[in-house]
Amino acid sequence: MMLSKRLLPLALCVLAAGGCARQGVEATRPSKSSLTRCANPAGRYAIAHPSAWKTNTGNGVEPCRFFHPTPFEVQAGTEEPLVAVSVKREPVPLETFVEGSTGSSAEVLLQERLTLAGHPAVRLELRATADSPLLPPGTREYLYAVGDGDAVVRASTLAVRGLDYEANKAVLDDMVRTLELR
């Protein structure tokens, strides 16, 4: 009996480390075959999203900019809608983008250099500080910035009420693996 009491915590640790604790999140990830490709000519990118999700098709806002599991409306000239994933080309070099994103306005929880779509990229998870001009303090943001010359293609999700942050991070991970820059 004493041996089994000692092995139980070890077995639980092994199961958690092996991914069993994330099974619920993993189960929500789309398979590669359930992704639909979407192109944004103005943003000079194409990216795939879960086939069951909705994306904007234009109406004054460049297409394939916003992605969400349920229908949503985007009105030109207004703030960005609260959606699961947002993708946008920004006219700033990658290093400048990273410096601006990791300054006093955000606590860096994760910063990883990688290559996506054959370009240098960075994956960040940030928590907004009191100095953030856009997000309330404490708000987490998970994003990828992919360098493309003097610009970046930025794909992100936020931890805000009404959004499943952990599930959206997993979907975003899948989406950026399909990114093509044009």
Wavefront OBJ file of the C-alpha trace (Angstrom):
o trace
v 0.000 0.000 0.000
v 2.823 2.391 0.851
v 4.441 1.865 -2.547
v 1.248 2.697 -4.436
v 0.803 5.951 -2.468
v 4.260 7.022 -3.595
v 3.748 5.957 -7.208
v 0.382 7.700 -7.647
v 1.811 11.265 -7.592
v 4.602 10.166 -9.920
v 2.114 8.565 -12.319
v -0.030 11.723 -12.302
v 3.021 13.855 -13.093
v 3.969 11.571 -15.977
v 0.428 11.683 -17.373
v 0.299 15.479 -17.120
v 3.712 15.871 -18.744
v 2.646 13.479 -21.487
v -0.219 15.729 -22.482
v -3.177 13.933 -20.940
v -3.968 17.057 -18.907
v -4.362 19.023 -22.180
v -6.613 16.482 -23.848
v -9.659 18.773 -23.703
v -7.817 21.607 -25.464
v -6.210 19.300 -27.997
v -9.585 17.797 -28.847
v -10.819 21.222 -30.006
v -7.990 21.660 -32.526
v -9.056 21.257 -36.128
v -7.472 18.604 -38.285
v -5.436 19.826 -41.230
v -8.131 18.555 -43.595
v -10.765 20.738 -41.899
v -9.004 23.994 -42.744
v -10.146 26.422 -45.449
v -7.664 28.721 -47.217
v -8.382 32.443 -47.277
v -6.438 35.102 -49.221
v -5.959 38.770 -48.417
v -4.570 40.451 -51.561
v -4.090 43.851 -49.875
v -2.264 42.254 -46.948
v -0.307 40.053 -49.355
v -0.935 36.867 -47.394
v -3.030 33.724 -47.435
v -3.846 31.671 -44.355
v -6.075 28.713 -43.575
v -8.671 28.745 -40.815
v -11.011 26.110 -39.361
v -13.653 25.353 -41.991
v -16.484 25.795 -39.495
v -15.252 29.267 -38.531
v -16.385 32.525 -40.125
v -14.169 35.192 -41.663
v -14.864 38.653 -42.976
v -15.189 38.933 -46.745
v -14.681 42.660 -47.247
v -17.328 45.360 -46.867
v -14.774 48.135 -46.439
v -12.344 45.977 -44.487
v -9.772 43.836 -46.260
v -10.901 40.190 -46.455
v -9.463 37.394 -44.316
v -8.521 39.755 -41.519
v -10.812 38.437 -38.759
v -11.702 34.848 -37.810
v -14.253 33.569 -35.291
v -16.205 30.363 -34.566
v -19.571 32.170 -34.858
v -20.931 34.864 -37.219
v -19.800 38.438 -36.540
v -20.062 41.852 -38.182
v -17.275 44.222 -39.135
v -18.145 47.827 -39.822
v -15.675 49.947 -41.774
v -14.130 52.789 -39.798
v -14.827 51.237 -36.387
v -12.591 49.545 -33.856
v -11.657 45.928 -34.430
v -14.412 43.487 -33.508
v -13.902 41.113 -30.605
v -12.989 37.928 -32.487
v -10.986 34.783 -31.770
v -8.142 35.518 -34.226
v -7.033 38.658 -36.030
v -4.434 38.793 -38.827
v -2.968 42.012 -40.204
v 0.010 43.304 -42.182
v 1.700 46.174 -40.373
v 4.253 48.512 -42.007
v 7.051 48.036 -39.489
v 10.177 45.832 -39.607
v 10.138 42.722 -37.401
v 12.783 43.968 -34.932
v 10.985 47.291 -34.477
v 7.697 45.444 -33.946
v 9.247 43.182 -31.296
v 10.895 46.131 -29.490
v 7.599 48.037 -29.447
v 5.618 45.024 -28.259
v 8.000 44.057 -25.456
v 8.570 47.495 -23.926
v 7.112 48.883 -20.722
v 3.533 48.405 -21.950
v 3.756 44.612 -21.680
v 5.230 41.918 -19.483
v 6.806 39.239 -21.695
v 5.547 35.782 -20.714
v 6.967 34.011 -23.785
v 9.306 35.101 -26.560
v 10.486 32.593 -29.138
v 12.325 33.173 -32.416
v 11.336 30.862 -35.258
v 10.827 30.646 -39.014
v 7.359 30.699 -40.583
v 6.529 30.723 -44.283
v 10.291 30.803 -44.895
v 10.633 34.135 -43.043
v 12.009 35.145 -39.644
v 9.278 35.276 -37.032
v 8.666 35.635 -33.339
v 6.018 34.093 -31.117
v 5.055 36.195 -28.113
v 2.746 35.914 -25.155
v 2.339 39.215 -23.371
v 0.452 40.605 -20.385
v -0.538 44.269 -20.645
v 0.816 46.565 -17.944
v -0.613 49.855 -16.683
v 1.454 51.551 -19.432
v -0.454 49.791 -22.237
v -2.198 52.326 -24.490
v -4.582 49.740 -25.984
v -5.323 46.903 -23.562
v -6.505 46.904 -19.953
v -3.746 45.959 -17.482
v -3.464 42.200 -17.030
v -4.897 41.336 -20.444
v -2.919 38.529 -22.077
v -2.180 38.472 -25.800
v -0.731 35.588 -27.788
v 0.699 36.485 -31.173
v 2.990 35.670 -34.037
v 4.808 38.335 -36.022
v 6.303 37.198 -39.328
v 8.866 39.491 -40.944
v 8.411 40.366 -44.598
v 10.953 43.043 -45.527
v 9.856 46.336 -43.981
v 6.602 44.864 -42.680
v 5.227 42.125 -40.448
v 2.185 39.946 -40.746
v 0.776 39.758 -37.252
v -1.663 37.040 -36.119
v -3.062 37.227 -32.596
v -5.677 36.320 -30.019
v -6.604 37.928 -26.707
v -7.601 36.616 -23.288
v -10.793 38.601 -22.793
v -14.263 37.753 -21.549
v -16.242 35.789 -24.098
v -13.235 34.227 -25.854
v -11.708 30.786 -25.184
v -8.101 31.942 -24.972
v -6.449 28.532 -24.635
v -8.462 26.976 -27.472
v -7.883 30.034 -29.679
v -4.126 29.832 -29.032
v -4.167 26.224 -30.280
v -6.134 27.219 -33.396
v -3.768 30.143 -34.026
v -0.792 27.756 -33.792
v -2.390 25.651 -36.563
v -3.311 28.676 -38.669
v 0.161 30.234 -38.745
v 1.654 26.965 -39.985
v -0.414 27.497 -43.175
v 0.620 31.134 -43.696
v 1.867 32.114 -47.155
v 3.312 35.540 -47.868
v 2.903 37.013 -51.351
l 1 2 3 4 5 6 7 8 9 10 11 12 13 14 15 16 17 18 19 20 21 22 23 24 25 26 27 28 29 30 31 32 33 34 35 36 37 38 39 40 41 42 43 44 45 46 47 48 49 50 51 52 53 54 55 56 57 58 59 60 61 62 63 64 65 66 67 68 69 70 71 72 73 74 75 76 77 78 79 80 81 82 83 84 85 86 87 88 89 90 91 92 93 94 95 96 97 98 99 100 101 102 103 104 105 106 107 108 109 110 111 112 113 114 115 116 117 118 119 120 121 122 123 124 125 126 127 128 129 130 131 132 133 134 135 136 137 138 139 140 141 142 143 144 145 146 147 148 149 150 151 152 153 154 155 156 157 158 159 160 161 162 163 164 165 166 167 168 169 170 171 172 173 174 175 176 177 178 179 180 181 182
